[in-house]
Amino acid sequence: MSEIDIRAFDPADDALRAKNAQTVQTFLALTGAELPRRMHLFCEEDDISYGEAFTKTGQPDIATGRAAVQQRLQQLANSYPALTWQGGKILVTADPNYLMADTDGTGSAHNADVGSYQHGGHFIHTFQMQDGKIRHYLQYKNPARELIEMGFTLPAPGEND
């Protein structure tokens, strides 16, 4: 078995942990047309990123740098004009600069190729923070569910092996 680094919670980090959690809460509250406003929650440096973990290539789709992140936020505002988060939980870790959020999303989405459709599902969000600002963001969702919501028929498990 490989070694896994386990870090104990240090109460001295609680203020930073709370500051970072407040930023994540604000991030999740900005939806639809407000998505581009998420930019002010990111670090000022250019080595920031915003991405989706699951893609058809198996590699994350990550926008890196301030201009690319701003562009991605605008694309998301156009593609998900009415997606909101419900039942969210912000999960803190022993590392005060690493947080996760566990949410359910519902609302409308729009894809130029297939038009508008209802979108939803369960999402996991990871945040690497720096003093109350987001340095790296990555979202995990079920891409198969989104394809079905768009009207695509997917093979059942074991088909087309």
Summary of the structure (lengths in Angstrom):
residues: 161
radius of gyration: 17.1
end to end distance: 31.4
largest distance: 54.0
contacts: 430
relative contact order: 0.19
helix: 31%
strand: 35%
